[in-house]
Amino acid sequence: MSTMPSEDFEAAYEALAMAIDSAGPQREALFLTRLALVLGHAVGDIAAFRNAISIALEGLAD
C-alpha cells in the first residue's frame, strides 16, 4: 500500500470530514460504507482492502 504525502492526507481528512457533515448523522454510516466500497474498487486488491479494514478497526474496541 502506498502512502499519501502528509499535506494530501490533511486535505483528504478535511474533505472526508466535510462529506460526513454533508451526509448528515442519519446517513453517515451509509456514506462511509459506500465510500469504503468505492475506494476498495479503486484499489482493486482484496488483501489491501481487508488490511485497511483491520487497520481502521484498531483501537475501536471497548
mmCIF file of the N, C-alpha and C atoms, coordinates in Angstrom:
data_MODEL
# 
_entry.id   MODEL 
# 
loop_
_atom_site.group_PDB 
_atom_site.id 
_atom_site.type_symbol 
_atom_site.label_atom_id 
_atom_site.label_alt_id 
_atom_site.label_comp_id 
_atom_site.label_asym_id 
_atom_site.label_entity_id 
_atom_site.label_seq_id 
_atom_site.pdbx_PDB_ins_code 
_atom_site.Cartn_x 
_atom_site.Cartn_y 
_atom_site.Cartn_z 
_atom_site.occupancy 
_atom_site.B_iso_or_equiv 
_atom_site.pdbx_formal_charge 
_atom_site.auth_seq_id 
_atom_site.auth_comp_id 
_atom_site.auth_asym_id 
_atom_site.auth_atom_id 
_atom_site.pdbx_PDB_model_num 
ATOM 1   N N  . MET A 1 1  ? 0.845   -1.174 0.000  1.00 0.00 ? 1  MET A N  1 
ATOM 2   C CA . MET A 1 1  ? 0.000   0.000  0.000  1.00 0.00 ? 1  MET A CA 1 
ATOM 3   C C  . MET A 1 1  ? 0.890   1.237  0.000  1.00 0.00 ? 1  MET A C  1 
ATOM 4   N N  . SER A 1 2  ? 0.608   2.161  -0.901 1.00 0.00 ? 2  SER A N  1 
ATOM 5   C CA . SER A 1 2  ? 1.414   3.374  -0.958 1.00 0.00 ? 2  SER A CA 1 
ATOM 6   C C  . SER A 1 2  ? 0.967   4.339  0.139  1.00 0.00 ? 2  SER A C  1 
ATOM 7   N N  . THR A 1 3  ? 1.831   5.291  0.445  1.00 0.00 ? 3  THR A N  1 
ATOM 8   C CA . THR A 1 3  ? 1.485   6.270  1.459  1.00 0.00 ? 3  THR A CA 1 
ATOM 9   C C  . THR A 1 3  ? 1.211   7.619  0.803  1.00 0.00 ? 3  THR A C  1 
ATOM 10  N N  . MET A 1 4  ? 0.330   8.361  1.406  1.00 0.00 ? 4  MET A N  1 
ATOM 11  C CA . MET A 1 4  ? -0.063  9.667  0.905  1.00 0.00 ? 4  MET A CA 1 
ATOM 12  C C  . MET A 1 4  ? 0.820   10.724 1.573  1.00 0.00 ? 4  MET A C  1 
ATOM 13  N N  . PRO A 1 5  ? 1.307   11.695 0.819  1.00 0.00 ? 5  PRO A N  1 
ATOM 14  C CA . PRO A 1 5  ? 2.066   12.780 1.449  1.00 0.00 ? 5  PRO A CA 1 
ATOM 15  C C  . PRO A 1 5  ? 1.221   13.453 2.533  1.00 0.00 ? 5  PRO A C  1 
ATOM 16  N N  . SER A 1 6  ? 1.871   13.951 3.576  1.00 0.00 ? 6  SER A N  1 
ATOM 17  C CA . SER A 1 6  ? 1.138   14.480 4.723  1.00 0.00 ? 6  SER A CA 1 
ATOM 18  C C  . SER A 1 6  ? 0.204   15.634 4.347  1.00 0.00 ? 6  SER A C  1 
ATOM 19  N N  . GLU A 1 7  ? 0.602   16.482 3.423  1.00 0.00 ? 7  GLU A N  1 
ATOM 20  C CA . GLU A 1 7  ? -0.278  17.587 3.050  1.00 0.00 ? 7  GLU A CA 1 
ATOM 21  C C  . GLU A 1 7  ? -1.524  17.078 2.325  1.00 0.00 ? 7  GLU A C  1 
ATOM 22  N N  . ASP A 1 8  ? -1.386  16.014 1.536  1.00 0.00 ? 8  ASP A N  1 
ATOM 23  C CA . ASP A 1 8  ? -2.547  15.406 0.882  1.00 0.00 ? 8  ASP A CA 1 
ATOM 24  C C  . ASP A 1 8  ? -3.419  14.684 1.905  1.00 0.00 ? 8  ASP A C  1 
ATOM 25  N N  . PHE A 1 9  ? -2.783  14.070 2.894  1.00 0.00 ? 9  PHE A N  1 
ATOM 26  C CA . PHE A 1 9  ? -3.527  13.382 3.948  1.00 0.00 ? 9  PHE A CA 1 
ATOM 27  C C  . PHE A 1 9  ? -4.397  14.377 4.711  1.00 0.00 ? 9  PHE A C  1 
ATOM 28  N N  . GLU A 1 10 ? -3.831  15.541 5.004  1.00 0.00 ? 10 GLU A N  1 
ATOM 29  C CA . GLU A 1 10 ? -4.590  16.592 5.693  1.00 0.00 ? 10 GLU A CA 1 
ATOM 30  C C  . GLU A 1 10 ? -5.781  17.024 4.837  1.00 0.00 ? 10 GLU A C  1 
ATOM 31  N N  . ALA A 1 11 ? -5.563  17.208 3.539  1.00 0.00 ? 11 ALA A N  1 
ATOM 32  C CA . ALA A 1 11 ? -6.642  17.605 2.630  1.00 0.00 ? 11 ALA A CA 1 
ATOM 33  C C  . ALA A 1 11 ? -7.704  16.511 2.541  1.00 0.00 ? 11 ALA A C  1 
ATOM 34  N N  . ALA A 1 12 ? -7.273  15.242 2.521  1.00 0.00 ? 12 ALA A N  1 
ATOM 35  C CA . ALA A 1 12 ? -8.212  14.120 2.480  1.00 0.00 ? 12 ALA A CA 1 
ATOM 36  C C  . ALA A 1 12 ? -9.049  14.077 3.752  1.00 0.00 ? 12 ALA A C  1 
ATOM 37  N N  . TYR A 1 13 ? -8.411  14.303 4.893  1.00 0.00 ? 13 TYR A N  1 
ATOM 38  C CA . TYR A 1 13 ? -9.120  14.316 6.177  1.00 0.00 ? 13 TYR A CA 1 
ATOM 39  C C  . TYR A 1 13 ? -10.186 15.408 6.173  1.00 0.00 ? 13 TYR A C  1 
ATOM 40  N N  . GLU A 1 14 ? -9.816  16.584 5.708  1.00 0.00 ? 14 GLU A N  1 
ATOM 41  C CA . GLU A 1 14 ? -10.753 17.703 5.657  1.00 0.00 ? 14 GLU A CA 1 
ATOM 42  C C  . GLU A 1 14 ? -11.913 17.416 4.711  1.00 0.00 ? 14 GLU A C  1 
ATOM 43  N N  . ALA A 1 15 ? -11.610 16.863 3.535  1.00 0.00 ? 15 ALA A N  1 
ATOM 44  C CA . ALA A 1 15 ? -12.659 16.537 2.570  1.00 0.00 ? 15 ALA A CA 1 
ATOM 45  C C  . ALA A 1 15 ? -13.603 15.482 3.138  1.00 0.00 ? 15 ALA A C  1 
ATOM 46  N N  . LEU A 1 16 ? -13.052 14.491 3.828  1.00 0.00 ? 16 LEU A N  1 
ATOM 47  C CA . LEU A 1 16 ? -13.872 13.449 4.432  1.00 0.00 ? 16 LEU A CA 1 
ATOM 48  C C  . LEU A 1 16 ? -14.766 14.020 5.526  1.00 0.00 ? 16 LEU A C  1 
ATOM 49  N N  . ALA A 1 17 ? -14.210 14.865 6.378  1.00 0.00 ? 17 ALA A N  1 
ATOM 50  C CA . ALA A 1 17 ? -14.998 15.478 7.452  1.00 0.00 ? 17 ALA A CA 1 
ATOM 51  C C  . ALA A 1 17 ? -16.154 16.296 6.873  1.00 0.00 ? 17 ALA A C  1 
ATOM 52  N N  . MET A 1 18 ? -15.882 17.036 5.822  1.00 0.00 ? 18 MET A N  1 
ATOM 53  C CA . MET A 1 18 ? -16.929 17.848 5.199  1.00 0.00 ? 18 MET A CA 1 
ATOM 54  C C  . MET A 1 18 ? -18.001 16.959 4.562  1.00 0.00 ? 18 MET A C  1 
ATOM 55  N N  . ALA A 1 19 ? -17.589 15.870 3.943  1.00 0.00 ? 19 ALA A N  1 
ATOM 56  C CA . ALA A 1 19 ? -18.544 14.959 3.316  1.00 0.00 ? 19 ALA A CA 1 
ATOM 57  C C  . ALA A 1 19 ? -19.416 14.266 4.367  1.00 0.00 ? 19 ALA A C  1 
ATOM 58  N N  . ILE A 1 20 ? -18.830 13.876 5.495  1.00 0.00 ? 20 ILE A N  1 
ATOM 59  C CA . ILE A 1 20 ? -19.594 13.267 6.579  1.00 0.00 ? 20 ILE A CA 1 
ATOM 60  C C  . ILE A 1 20 ? -20.626 14.260 7.102  1.00 0.00 ? 20 ILE A C  1 
ATOM 61  N N  . ASP A 1 21 ? -20.211 15.505 7.298  1.00 0.00 ? 21 ASP A N  1 
ATOM 62  C CA . ASP A 1 21 ? -21.151 16.540 7.732  1.00 0.00 ? 21 ASP A CA 1 
ATOM 63  C C  . ASP A 1 21 ? -22.277 16.725 6.713  1.00 0.00 ? 21 ASP A C  1 
ATOM 64  N N  . SER A 1 22 ? -21.916 16.698 5.437  1.00 0.00 ? 22 SER A N  1 
ATOM 65  C CA . SER A 1 22 ? -22.896 16.869 4.371  1.00 0.00 ? 22 SER A CA 1 
ATOM 66  C C  . SER A 1 22 ? -23.894 15.715 4.328  1.00 0.00 ? 22 SER A C  1 
ATOM 67  N N  . ALA A 1 23 ? -23.415 14.499 4.572  1.00 0.00 ? 23 ALA A N  1 
ATOM 68  C CA . ALA A 1 23 ? -24.294 13.322 4.576  1.00 0.00 ? 23 ALA A CA 1 
ATOM 69  C C  . ALA A 1 23 ? -25.288 13.383 5.722  1.00 0.00 ? 23 ALA A C  1 
ATOM 70  N N  . GLY A 1 24 ? -24.876 13.955 6.834  1.00 0.00 ? 24 GLY A N  1 
ATOM 71  C CA . GLY A 1 24 ? -25.748 14.053 7.999  1.00 0.00 ? 24 GLY A CA 1 
ATOM 72  C C  . GLY A 1 24 ? -25.680 12.807 8.865  1.00 0.00 ? 24 GLY A C  1 
ATOM 73  N N  . PRO A 1 25 ? -26.071 12.958 10.128 1.00 0.00 ? 25 PRO A N  1 
ATOM 74  C CA . PRO A 1 25 ? -25.955 11.851 11.084 1.00 0.00 ? 25 PRO A CA 1 
ATOM 75  C C  . PRO A 1 25 ? -26.725 10.596 10.686 1.00 0.00 ? 25 PRO A C  1 
ATOM 76  N N  . GLN A 1 26 ? -27.900 10.757 10.063 1.00 0.00 ? 26 GLN A N  1 
ATOM 77  C CA . GLN A 1 26 ? -28.703 9.593  9.713  1.00 0.00 ? 26 GLN A CA 1 
ATOM 78  C C  . GLN A 1 26 ? -28.141 8.808  8.530  1.00 0.00 ? 26 GLN A C  1 
ATOM 79  N N  . ARG A 1 27 ? -27.322 9.460  7.699  1.00 0.00 ? 27 ARG A N  1 
ATOM 80  C CA . ARG A 1 27 ? -26.773 8.767  6.518  1.00 0.00 ? 27 ARG A CA 1 
ATOM 81  C C  . ARG A 1 27 ? -25.268 8.595  6.594  1.00 0.00 ? 27 ARG A C  1 
ATOM 82  N N  . GLU A 1 28 ? -24.672 8.920  7.737  1.00 0.00 ? 28 GLU A N  1 
ATOM 83  C CA . GLU A 1 28 ? -23.219 8.825  7.898  1.00 0.00 ? 28 GLU A CA 1 
ATOM 84  C C  . GLU A 1 28 ? -22.707 7.404  7.659  1.00 0.00 ? 28 GLU A C  1 
ATOM 85  N N  . ALA A 1 29 ? -23.324 6.416  8.285  1.00 0.00 ? 29 ALA A N  1 
ATOM 86  C CA . ALA A 1 29 ? -22.873 5.028  8.127  1.00 0.00 ? 29 ALA A CA 1 
ATOM 87  C C  . ALA A 1 29 ? -23.013 4.569  6.679  1.00 0.00 ? 29 ALA A C  1 
ATOM 88  N N  . LEU A 1 30 ? -24.121 4.917  6.042  1.00 0.00 ? 30 LEU A N  1 
ATOM 89  C CA . LEU A 1 30 ? -24.324 4.548  4.640  1.00 0.00 ? 30 LEU A CA 1 
ATOM 90  C C  . LEU A 1 30 ? -23.271 5.199  3.757  1.00 0.00 ? 30 LEU A C  1 
ATOM 91  N N  . PHE A 1 31 ? -23.012 6.488  3.985  1.00 0.00 ? 31 PHE A N  1 
ATOM 92  C CA . PHE A 1 31 ? -21.987 7.183  3.213  1.00 0.00 ? 31 PHE A CA 1 
ATOM 93  C C  . PHE A 1 31 ? -20.624 6.515  3.384  1.00 0.00 ? 31 PHE A C  1 
ATOM 94  N N  . LEU A 1 32 ? -20.232 6.232  4.626  1.00 0.00 ? 32 LEU A N  1 
ATOM 95  C CA . LEU A 1 32 ? -18.917 5.633  4.873  1.00 0.00 ? 32 LEU A CA 1 
ATOM 96  C C  . LEU A 1 32 ? -18.805 4.239  4.268  1.00 0.00 ? 32 LEU A C  1 
ATOM 97  N N  . THR A 1 33 ? -19.898 3.484  4.296  1.00 0.00 ? 33 THR A N  1 
ATOM 98  C CA . THR A 1 33 ? -19.895 2.159  3.666  1.00 0.00 ? 33 THR A CA 1 
ATOM 99  C C  . THR A 1 33 ? -19.722 2.282  2.160  1.00 0.00 ? 33 THR A C  1 
ATOM 100 N N  . ARG A 1 34 ? -20.464 3.189  1.553  1.00 0.00 ? 34 ARG A N  1 
ATOM 101 C CA . ARG A 1 34 ? -20.354 3.396  0.104  1.00 0.00 ? 34 ARG A CA 1 
ATOM 102 C C  . ARG A 1 34 ? -18.956 3.882  -0.271 1.00 0.00 ? 34 ARG A C  1 
ATOM 103 N N  . LEU A 1 35 ? -18.419 4.801  0.523  1.00 0.00 ? 35 LEU A N  1 
ATOM 104 C CA . LEU A 1 35 ? -17.069 5.306  0.261  1.00 0.00 ? 35 LEU A CA 1 
ATOM 105 C C  . LEU A 1 35 ? -16.046 4.183  0.336  1.00 0.00 ? 35 LEU A C  1 
ATOM 106 N N  . ALA A 1 36 ? -16.160 3.342  1.356  1.00 0.00 ? 36 ALA A N  1 
ATOM 107 C CA . ALA A 1 36 ? -15.219 2.229  1.503  1.00 0.00 ? 36 ALA A CA 1 
ATOM 108 C C  . ALA A 1 36 ? -15.281 1.299  0.297  1.00 0.00 ? 36 ALA A C  1 
ATOM 109 N N  . LEU A 1 37 ? -16.477 1.012  -0.172 1.00 0.00 ? 37 LEU A N  1 
ATOM 110 C CA . LEU A 1 37 ? -16.606 0.121  -1.328 1.00 0.00 ? 37 LEU A CA 1 
ATOM 111 C C  . LEU A 1 37 ? -16.078 0.767  -2.604 1.00 0.00 ? 37 LEU A C  1 
ATOM 112 N N  . VAL A 1 38 ? -16.322 2.055  -2.784 1.00 0.00 ? 38 VAL A N  1 
ATOM 113 C CA . VAL A 1 38 ? -15.788 2.767  -3.955 1.00 0.00 ? 38 VAL A CA 1 
ATOM 114 C C  . VAL A 1 38 ? -14.257 2.753  -3.921 1.00 0.00 ? 38 VAL A C  1 
ATOM 115 N N  . LEU A 1 39 ? -13.678 3.046  -2.757 1.00 0.00 ? 39 LEU A N  1 
ATOM 116 C CA . LEU A 1 39 ? -12.219 3.043  -2.633 1.00 0.00 ? 39 LEU A CA 1 
ATOM 117 C C  . LEU A 1 39 ? -11.651 1.637  -2.790 1.00 0.00 ? 39 LEU A C  1 
ATOM 118 N N  . GLY A 1 40 ? -12.340 0.651  -2.235 1.00 0.00 ? 40 GLY A N  1 
ATOM 119 C CA . GLY A 1 40 ? -11.895 -0.736 -2.411 1.00 0.00 ? 40 GLY A CA 1 
ATOM 120 C C  . GLY A 1 40 ? -11.873 -1.131 -3.876 1.00 0.00 ? 40 GLY A C  1 
ATOM 121 N N  . HIS A 1 41 ? -12.882 -0.712 -4.603 1.00 0.00 ? 41 HIS A N  1 
ATOM 122 C CA . HIS A 1 41 ? -12.928 -0.994 -6.042 1.00 0.00 ? 41 HIS A CA 1 
ATOM 123 C C  . HIS A 1 41 ? -11.775 -0.291 -6.762 1.00 0.00 ? 41 HIS A C  1 
ATOM 124 N N  . ALA A 1 42 ? -11.493 0.948  -6.360 1.00 0.00 ? 42 ALA A N  1 
ATOM 125 C CA . ALA A 1 42 ? -10.403 1.702  -6.978 1.00 0.00 ? 42 ALA A CA 1 
ATOM 126 C C  . ALA A 1 42 ? -9.044  1.063  -6.690 1.00 0.00 ? 42 ALA A C  1 
ATOM 127 N N  . VAL A 1 43 ? -8.881  0.540  -5.482 1.00 0.00 ? 43 VAL A N  1 
ATOM 128 C CA . VAL A 1 43 ? -7.621  -0.118 -5.120 1.00 0.00 ? 43 VAL A CA 1 
ATOM 129 C C  . VAL A 1 43 ? -7.482  -1.427 -5.899 1.00 0.00 ? 43 VAL A C  1 
ATOM 130 N N  . GLY A 1 44 ? -8.571  -2.159 -6.009 1.00 0.00 ? 44 GLY A N  1 
ATOM 131 C CA . GLY A 1 44 ? -8.574  -3.380 -6.806 1.00 0.00 ? 44 GLY A CA 1 
ATOM 132 C C  . GLY A 1 44 ? -7.800  -4.539 -6.202 1.00 0.00 ? 44 GLY A C  1 
ATOM 133 N N  . ASP A 1 45 ? -7.627  -4.541 -4.888 1.00 0.00 ? 45 ASP A N  1 
ATOM 134 C CA . ASP A 1 45 ? -6.835  -5.580 -4.231 1.00 0.00 ? 45 ASP A CA 1 
ATOM 135 C C  . ASP A 1 45 ? -7.525  -5.956 -2.931 1.00 0.00 ? 45 ASP A C  1 
ATOM 136 N N  . ILE A 1 46 ? -8.148  -7.144 -2.892 1.00 0.00 ? 46 ILE A N  1 
ATOM 137 C CA . ILE A 1 46 ? -8.911  -7.559 -1.722 1.00 0.00 ? 46 ILE A CA 1 
ATOM 138 C C  . ILE A 1 46 ? -8.031  -7.669 -0.483 1.00 0.00 ? 46 ILE A C  1 
ATOM 139 N N  . ALA A 1 47 ? -6.795  -8.064 -0.633 1.00 0.00 ? 47 ALA A N  1 
ATOM 140 C CA . ALA A 1 47 ? -5.901  -8.163 0.527  1.00 0.00 ? 47 ALA A CA 1 
ATOM 141 C C  . ALA A 1 47 ? -5.641  -6.772 1.116  1.00 0.00 ? 47 ALA A C  1 
ATOM 142 N N  . ALA A 1 48 ? -5.405  -5.798 0.264  1.00 0.00 ? 48 ALA A N  1 
ATOM 143 C CA . ALA A 1 48 ? -5.193  -4.428 0.734  1.00 0.00 ? 48 ALA A CA 1 
ATOM 144 C C  . ALA A 1 48 ? -6.463  -3.884 1.375  1.00 0.00 ? 48 ALA A C  1 
ATOM 145 N N  . PHE A 1 49 ? -7.609  -4.211 0.808  1.00 0.00 ? 49 PHE A N  1 
ATOM 146 C CA . PHE A 1 49 ? -8.890  -3.774 1.358  1.00 0.00 ? 49 PHE A CA 1 
ATOM 147 C C  . PHE A 1 49 ? -9.105  -4.367 2.747  1.00 0.00 ? 49 PHE A C  1 
ATOM 148 N N  . ARG A 1 50 ? -8.863  -5.660 2.886  1.00 0.00 ? 50 ARG A N  1 
ATOM 149 C CA . ARG A 1 50 ? -9.007  -6.308 4.201  1.00 0.00 ? 50 ARG A CA 1 
ATOM 150 C C  . ARG A 1 50 ? -8.010  -5.749 5.207  1.00 0.00 ? 50 ARG A C  1 
ATOM 151 N N  . ASN A 1 51 ? -6.809  -5.453 4.760  1.00 0.00 ? 51 ASN A N  1 
ATOM 152 C CA . ASN A 1 51 ? -5.803  -4.854 5.638  1.00 0.00 ? 51 ASN A CA 1 
ATOM 153 C C  . ASN A 1 51 ? -6.253  -3.478 6.112  1.00 0.00 ? 51 ASN A C  1 
ATOM 154 N N  . ALA A 1 52 ? -6.827  -2.696 5.217  1.00 0.00 ? 52 ALA A N  1 
ATOM 155 C CA . ALA A 1 52 ? -7.320  -1.368 5.584  1.00 0.00 ? 52 ALA A CA 1 
ATOM 156 C C  . ALA A 1 52 ? -8.443  -1.472 6.610  1.00 0.00 ? 52 ALA A C  1 
ATOM 157 N N  . ILE A 1 53 ? -9.309  -2.461 6.458  1.00 0.00 ? 53 ILE A N  1 
ATOM 158 C CA . ILE A 1 53 ? -10.380 -2.684 7.443  1.00 0.00 ? 53 ILE A CA 1 
ATOM 159 C C  . ILE A 1 53 ? -9.769  -2.996 8.805  1.00 0.00 ? 53 ILE A C  1 
ATOM 160 N N  . SER A 1 54 ? -8.783  -3.863 8.832  1.00 0.00 ? 54 SER A N  1 
ATOM 161 C CA . SER A 1 54 ? -8.123  -4.213 10.102 1.00 0.00 ? 54 SER A CA 1 
ATOM 162 C C  . SER A 1 54 ? -7.471  -3.003 10.755 1.00 0.00 ? 54 SER A C  1 
ATOM 163 N N  . ILE A 1 55 ? -6.803  -2.206 9.969  1.00 0.00 ? 55 ILE A N  1 
ATOM 164 C CA . ILE A 1 55 ? -6.148  -1.004 10.492 1.00 0.00 ? 55 ILE A CA 1 
ATOM 165 C C  . ILE A 1 55 ? -7.193  -0.029 11.052 1.00 0.00 ? 55 ILE A C  1 
ATOM 166 N N  . ALA A 1 56 ? -8.297  0.144  10.324 1.00 0.00 ? 56 ALA A N  1 
ATOM 167 C CA . ALA A 1 56 ? -9.339  1.065  10.762 1.00 0.00 ? 56 ALA A CA 1 
ATOM 168 C C  . ALA A 1 56 ? -10.006 0.597  12.054 1.00 0.00 ? 56 ALA A C  1 
ATOM 169 N N  . LEU A 1 57 ? -10.053 -0.707 12.277 1.00 0.00 ? 57 LEU A N  1 
ATOM 170 C CA . LEU A 1 57 ? -10.674 -1.241 13.484 1.00 0.00 ? 57 LEU A CA 1 
ATOM 171 C C  . LEU A 1 57 ? -9.779  -1.149 14.720 1.00 0.00 ? 57 LEU A C  1 
ATOM 172 N N  . GLU A 1 58 ? -8.474  -1.012 14.497 1.00 0.00 ? 58 GLU A N  1 
ATOM 173 C CA . GLU A 1 58 ? -7.544  -0.953 15.628 1.00 0.00 ? 58 GLU A CA 1 
ATOM 174 C C  . GLU A 1 58 ? -7.913  0.191  16.566 1.00 0.00 ? 58 GLU A C  1 
ATOM 175 N N  . GLY A 1 59 ? -7.970  -0.132 17.833 1.00 0.00 ? 59 GLY A N  1 
ATOM 176 C CA . GLY A 1 59 ? -8.244  0.878  18.849 1.00 0.00 ? 59 GLY A CA 1 
ATOM 177 C C  . GLY A 1 59 ? -9.713  1.228  19.018 1.00 0.00 ? 59 GLY A C  1 
ATOM 178 N N  . LEU A 1 60 ? -10.620 0.582  18.276 1.00 0.00 ? 60 LEU A N  1 
ATOM 179 C CA . LEU A 1 60 ? -12.044 0.876  18.402 1.00 0.00 ? 60 LEU A CA 1 
ATOM 180 C C  . LEU A 1 60 ? -12.741 -0.015 19.432 1.00 0.00 ? 60 LEU A C  1 
ATOM 181 N N  . ALA A 1 61 ? -12.081 -1.074 19.861 1.00 0.00 ? 61 ALA A N  1 
ATOM 182 C CA . ALA A 1 61 ? -12.693 -1.995 20.826 1.00 0.00 ? 61 ALA A CA 1 
ATOM 183 C C  . ALA A 1 61 ? -12.979 -1.266 22.127 1.00 0.00 ? 61 ALA A C  1 
ATOM 184 N N  . ASP A 1 62 ? -14.085 -1.638 22.740 1.00 0.00 ? 62 ASP A N  1 
ATOM 185 C CA . ASP A 1 62 ? -14.468 -1.025 24.039 1.00 0.00 ? 62 ASP A CA 1 
ATOM 186 C C  . ASP A 1 62 ? -13.545 -1.446 25.148 1.00 0.00 ? 62 ASP A C  1 
# 
